């Protein structure tokens, strides 16, 4: 697969881009080779490796189109990586649609591809804290602090803007600006489709519930709560990460 590398980047940013594209390529192949795809009109089929190559080519074409859209980009490396991941999310969704995959199926496939990457990142970040304590509250607290150092550090708009505090064993992160979400909004306003926002929302905005369970690592569910979401038009993502839960 030929990699689509962004121009005008520092060596570290270029390296990060290459690593990210390799991760996306690996996860896309992993997901798309084991799933039955639903196409417009109701037909179903399973893809082979040559189909994955066609998908990758189509995704790179879509990525170049999206990358050409003028938008305020954050200066921080971690924030930039998250925006690039968002760009790849949109490009993957558009490529699947261009190849005739039905909308709901395309959204599920993209969500699975990016989740494969994101879940491994959460597992890596939380690994040292799962080794050093059995307390799920401490595991979550320490992992969130690490994630807020990189890649979700908050220099403010156009980067992440977040208030972070802890109370009674719970960790709160209220995000009032999210570079990936803002980027998608610009894409839609620049002639894109609301489908782009929906594909983003159904993947990125739904990862935190299972993600919190990974961080806690206690075999339980319901470690996360959120009532408001930026992608739904709210002014904040009011996240609460619960260390202790009665969920199973």
ABEGO torsion letter per residue (X at the ends): XBBBBBBGBBAAAAAAAAAAAAAAAAAAAAAAAABBBBBBGGBBBBBBAAAAAAAAAAAAAAAAAAAABBBBBBABAAAAAAAAAAAAAAAAAAAAAAAGBBAAAAAAAAAAAAAAAAAAAAAAAAAAAAAABABAAAAAAAAAAAAAAOAABBAEOABBBBBBBBBGGBBBBBBABBAAAAAAAAAAAAGBBAAAAAAAAABAAAAAAAAAAAAAGAGBBGABBBABBAAAGBABBBBBBBABBABX
